[in-house]
Amino acid sequence: MIRVDDISKSYKTVKALKDISFSVDNGELFGIIGPDGGGKTTLMRILVSLILPDSGHALVHGLDTVKDYRKIREIIGYMPGKFSLYTDLTVMENLDFYAKVFGVSIKQNYQLIADVFDQLMPFKNRRAGHLSGGMKQKLALCCALIHKPEILFLDEPTTGVDAVSRKEFWDMIFKLRSDGMTILASTPYMDEAGRCDRVAFLQNGEIMGINSPDGMVDGFMRDVYAVKVPIHDVNRTIKALKKWDKTHLAYLFGDSIHWTPISNDFHKDVLLQYILSCGCECISIDLVPANIEDCYIHLSFERDSAYE
């Protein structure tokens, strides 16, 4: 359904994408995961034919993003990261406008947008610029789906919305996927990565790995210790651990420090004694399962180390 071969893109001296290659299968929910500035939006804009790559090529449903851009725009739905609908038009006026652009009607494709549309109806006469963040995203999704696209591109669709709206939005995405729609979604949120069929870790314009979320975690070969210390000792403990010759990585994770040793042949009592010897307090140390965020952080570290 989507194929990307050696795509590169630069902005003056900044190389946003560096020989990116991957493919997305029909009916797949594929996630592009990475921090701000990693290249996610540039990649999305190339795939929806808004900008041209410097080199390489991409196919969307067999159509070249450069040569066949008009045909591509007829079969895709695109929801950019920044709210881009007409803020001075009402909810219904925006929906009517986008339906007419594609030569369809709201009634014609109502079943596709019914769940979202019904939530918007109490605000149908409200100007789009006066909607909450969550409602703006739902309206944008409706407009992206109004012509029944074959492929849906979502660029950081839940950035800036509350936790409840994020969950509701992803519930809608799952329903679309279960109905057979191919979806490519980018996000900086690691918890959303776990919802995808497969994910690509993107940082500094390079893909560090592609796999299913479970495959990423299953391939993680290091032990992870969750270290809890008093809040006043967190920064001091991380600095001390980073200097220790037995440390592979130490980083803040929620309300604890995640620490991985260079060798898995390690006893946590040794870790405890080292922390105490540094003058820091320690509440608890537990061996915990790795998660997808641990995988991302370690891949980032290994990538950076390779360039040193």
C-alpha positions as CSV (number, residue, x, y, z in Angstrom):
1,M,0.0,0.0,0.0
2,I,2.8,2.4,0.9
3,R,6.5,2.0,-0.1
4,V,9.3,4.4,0.7
5,D,12.7,3.9,-0.9
6,D,15.8,5.9,0.2
7,I,13.9,9.2,0.7
8,S,16.1,12.1,1.7
9,K,15.2,15.7,2.4
10,S,17.2,18.8,3.5
11,Y,16.3,22.3,4.6
12,K,19.4,24.4,3.9
13,T,22.0,22.9,6.2
14,V,19.6,20.6,8.1
15,K,19.1,17.1,6.8
16,A,15.5,16.3,7.9
17,L,15.4,12.8,6.3
18,K,18.4,10.5,5.6
19,D,17.7,7.6,3.1
20,I,14.5,6.5,4.7
21,S,13.0,3.2,3.5
22,F,10.0,1.2,4.8
23,S,6.7,-0.2,3.6
24,V,3.1,-0.3,5.0
25,D,0.8,-3.2,4.2
26,N,-2.9,-3.0,3.3
27,G,-5.1,-2.5,6.4
28,E,-2.2,-1.9,8.7
29,L,-1.9,0.7,11.4
30,F,1.7,1.8,11.1
31,G,3.2,4.3,13.6
32,I,6.1,6.7,13.0
33,I,7.4,7.3,16.5
34,G,9.9,10.0,17.5
35,P,10.6,13.4,19.2
36,D,9.9,16.8,17.8
37,G,12.4,17.6,15.1
38,G,12.9,14.0,14.2
39,G,11.6,14.2,10.7
40,K,8.0,12.9,11.1
41,T,6.2,15.9,9.6
42,T,8.6,16.1,6.7
43,L,8.0,12.5,5.9
44,M,4.3,12.9,6.1
45,R,4.3,15.9,3.8
46,I,6.3,14.0,1.2
47,L,3.9,11.0,1.3
48,V,0.8,13.2,0.9
49,S,2.5,15.0,-2.1
50,L,2.8,18.4,-0.4
51,I,6.6,18.6,-0.7
52,L,9.2,17.0,-3.0
53,P,12.0,14.7,-1.7
54,D,15.6,15.6,-2.6
55,S,16.3,12.0,-3.6
56,G,14.6,8.6,-3.5
57,H,10.9,7.9,-4.3
58,A,7.7,6.9,-2.6
59,L,4.6,5.0,-3.8
60,V,1.2,5.4,-2.3
61,H,-1.2,2.7,-3.5
62,G,1.1,2.2,-6.4
63,L,1.1,5.9,-7.3
64,D,4.3,8.0,-7.4
65,T,4.1,10.9,-4.9
66,V,5.7,13.2,-7.5
67,K,4.3,12.2,-10.8
68,D,0.8,11.1,-9.6
69,Y,0.1,13.7,-6.9
70,R,-3.3,14.6,-8.3
71,K,-4.5,10.9,-8.2
72,I,-3.0,10.4,-4.7
73,R,-4.9,13.4,-3.3
74,E,-8.2,11.7,-4.4
75,I,-7.6,8.5,-2.4
76,I,-6.0,9.7,0.8
77,G,-7.2,11.5,3.9
78,Y,-4.7,13.8,5.6
79,M,-4.9,15.3,9.1
80,P,-1.9,17.7,9.7
81,G,-0.5,18.2,13.1
82,K,-1.5,21.9,13.2
83,F,-5.2,22.6,13.1
84,S,-5.7,23.8,9.5
85,L,-9.5,24.0,9.0
86,Y,-11.3,27.4,8.6
87,T,-11.5,28.8,12.1
88,D,-14.1,31.4,11.1
89,L,-16.5,28.8,9.7
90,T,-18.8,26.7,11.8
91,V,-18.5,22.9,12.3
92,M,-21.1,22.2,9.7
93,E,-19.8,24.8,7.2
94,N,-16.3,23.2,7.4
95,L,-17.8,19.7,6.8
96,D,-20.0,20.9,3.9
97,F,-17.0,22.6,2.3
98,Y,-14.7,19.6,2.4
99,A,-17.5,17.3,1.2
100,K,-18.1,19.5,-1.8
101,V,-14.4,19.8,-2.6
102,F,-14.4,16.0,-3.1
103,G,-17.8,15.9,-4.8
104,V,-19.5,14.0,-2.1
105,S,-22.1,14.7,0.7
106,I,-22.1,14.1,4.4
107,K,-25.1,11.8,4.0
108,Q,-23.3,9.8,1.4
109,N,-20.5,8.8,3.7
110,Y,-22.3,9.2,7.0
111,Q,-21.6,5.7,8.2
112,L,-17.8,6.3,8.0
113,I,-17.9,9.3,10.3
114,A,-21.0,8.6,12.3
115,D,-19.3,8.1,15.7
116,V,-17.4,11.4,15.4
117,F,-20.1,13.3,13.6
118,D,-22.6,12.6,16.4
119,Q,-20.2,13.9,19.0
120,L,-19.8,17.1,17.0
121,M,-23.5,17.8,16.5
122,P,-24.0,19.7,19.8
123,F,-21.5,22.2,18.5
124,K,-22.6,22.2,14.8
125,N,-23.2,26.0,14.8
126,R,-20.0,26.9,16.7
127,R,-17.1,28.3,14.8
128,A,-14.2,25.9,14.5
129,G,-11.8,28.3,16.1
130,H,-13.9,28.3,19.3
131,L,-13.8,24.5,19.8
132,S,-11.8,22.7,22.4
133,G,-8.6,20.9,21.4
134,G,-10.3,17.5,21.4
135,M,-13.3,18.7,19.3
136,K,-11.0,20.4,16.8
137,Q,-9.2,17.1,16.3
138,K,-12.5,15.3,15.8
139,L,-13.7,17.8,13.3
140,A,-10.4,17.6,11.4
141,L,-10.7,13.8,11.4
142,C,-14.3,14.1,10.0
143,C,-13.1,16.3,7.2
144,A,-10.2,13.9,6.4
145,L,-12.6,11.0,6.1
146,I,-15.6,12.7,4.4
147,H,-14.6,11.4,0.9
148,K,-14.0,7.8,2.2
149,P,-10.2,7.6,1.6
150,E,-8.3,4.4,1.1
151,I,-5.4,5.5,3.2
152,L,-5.4,7.9,6.2
153,F,-2.4,10.0,7.2
154,L,-2.4,11.4,10.7
155,D,0.4,13.7,11.7
156,E,0.6,13.8,15.5
157,P,-3.2,13.7,15.8
158,T,-3.4,13.9,19.6
159,T,-0.8,16.5,20.4
160,G,-2.1,19.1,22.8
161,V,-5.4,17.3,23.7
162,D,-6.4,15.9,27.1
163,A,-6.0,12.2,28.1
164,V,-9.7,11.4,27.7
165,S,-9.8,12.9,24.2
166,R,-6.6,11.0,23.3
167,K,-8.3,7.7,24.2
168,E,-11.5,8.6,22.4
169,F,-9.5,9.5,19.3
170,W,-7.5,6.3,19.3
171,D,-10.7,4.3,19.8
172,M,-12.0,5.9,16.6
173,I,-8.7,5.0,14.8
174,F,-9.0,1.4,15.9
175,K,-12.5,1.2,14.5
176,L,-11.4,2.6,11.1
177,R,-8.5,0.0,11.1
178,S,-10.9,-2.8,11.9
179,D,-13.0,-1.7,8.9
180,G,-9.9,-2.3,6.7
181,M,-8.5,1.2,6.3
182,T,-4.8,1.6,6.0
183,I,-3.5,4.2,8.5
184,L,-0.1,5.9,8.9
185,A,0.1,7.9,12.1
186,S,3.0,9.8,13.6
187,T,3.3,10.6,17.3
188,P,5.8,11.6,20.0
189,Y,3.9,9.6,22.6
190,M,5.4,6.2,23.4
191,D,2.1,4.8,24.9
192,E,0.5,5.4,21.5
193,A,3.2,3.4,19.8
194,G,2.0,0.3,21.6
195,R,-1.4,0.6,19.8
196,C,0.1,0.2,16.4
197,D,0.5,-3.0,14.4
198,R,4.1,-2.0,13.6
199,V,6.2,1.0,14.5
200,A,9.2,2.8,13.0
201,F,11.5,4.6,15.5
202,L,12.6,7.9,13.8
203,Q,15.2,10.2,15.2
204,N,17.3,12.9,13.5
205,G,16.0,11.9,10.2
206,E,17.0,8.2,10.5
207,I,15.0,5.1,11.2
208,M,16.5,3.2,14.1
209,G,14.3,0.2,13.9
210,I,11.0,-1.2,12.6
211,N,9.0,-4.0,14.3
212,S,5.7,-4.7,16.1
213,P,5.6,-3.2,19.6
214,D,5.9,-6.7,21.1
215,G,8.7,-7.5,18.7
216,M,10.6,-4.4,19.9
217,V,10.3,-5.4,23.5
218,D,11.0,-9.1,22.9
219,G,14.2,-8.1,21.2
220,F,15.4,-6.0,24.1
221,M,18.2,-8.0,25.7
222,R,19.2,-5.9,28.7
223,D,17.9,-6.1,32.3
224,V,16.0,-3.0,33.5
225,Y,16.0,-1.9,37.2
226,A,13.5,0.6,38.5
227,V,15.2,2.7,41.2
228,K,13.1,4.8,43.4
229,V,14.8,7.6,45.4
230,P,13.5,10.6,47.3
231,I,12.7,13.4,44.9
232,H,15.5,15.6,46.2
233,D,18.0,12.9,45.3
234,V,16.8,12.1,41.8
235,N,19.2,14.3,39.8
236,R,22.1,13.5,42.1
237,T,21.5,9.8,41.8
238,I,21.2,9.9,38.0
239,K,24.5,11.8,37.7
240,A,26.2,9.3,40.0
241,L,24.9,6.3,38.1
242,K,26.0,7.8,34.8
243,K,29.6,8.0,36.1
244,W,29.6,4.4,37.4
245,D,31.6,1.9,35.3
246,K,28.9,-0.7,35.6
247,T,26.2,1.5,34.1
248,H,25.0,1.1,30.5
249,L,22.2,3.7,30.8
250,A,20.4,5.7,33.6
251,Y,17.4,7.9,32.9
252,L,14.3,9.3,34.5
253,F,11.2,7.3,33.9
254,G,8.0,8.5,35.6
255,D,8.5,8.5,39.3
256,S,11.6,6.3,39.2
257,I,15.0,6.0,37.5
258,H,15.5,3.2,34.9
259,W,19.0,1.8,35.1
260,T,20.5,-0.9,32.9
261,P,23.9,-2.6,33.7
262,I,26.6,-3.3,31.1
263,S,26.3,-6.9,32.0
264,N,23.0,-8.8,33.0
265,D,25.1,-10.9,35.4
266,F,24.4,-8.4,38.2
267,H,22.9,-8.4,41.7
268,K,20.7,-5.4,42.8
269,D,22.4,-5.3,46.2
270,V,25.6,-4.1,44.4
271,L,23.5,-1.3,42.9
272,L,22.0,-0.4,46.3
273,Q,25.4,-0.2,48.0
274,Y,26.8,2.0,45.2
275,I,23.8,4.5,45.5
276,L,24.2,4.6,49.3
277,S,28.0,5.1,49.0
278,C,27.3,8.2,46.9
279,G,25.4,9.7,49.8
280,C,22.0,9.2,48.2
281,E,19.0,7.6,49.7
282,C,17.2,4.7,48.1
283,I,13.6,3.7,48.6
284,S,13.5,0.6,46.4
285,I,15.1,-1.3,43.6
286,D,13.1,-3.7,41.4
287,L,13.9,-5.7,38.3
288,V,11.1,-4.7,35.8
289,P,10.1,-5.7,32.3
290,A,11.3,-3.5,29.5
291,N,8.7,-1.4,27.7
292,I,8.7,0.3,24.3
293,E,10.1,3.6,25.7
294,D,13.1,1.7,27.1
295,C,13.6,0.3,23.6
296,Y,13.5,3.7,22.0
297,I,15.9,5.3,24.5
298,H,18.4,2.4,24.1
299,L,18.3,2.5,20.3
300,S,18.9,6.3,20.5
301,F,21.9,5.8,22.7
302,E,23.4,3.1,20.5
303,R,22.8,5.2,17.4
304,D,24.5,8.2,19.0
305,S,27.4,6.1,20.3
306,A,28.0,4.8,16.8
307,Y,28.6,8.3,15.5
308,E,31.1,9.2,18.3
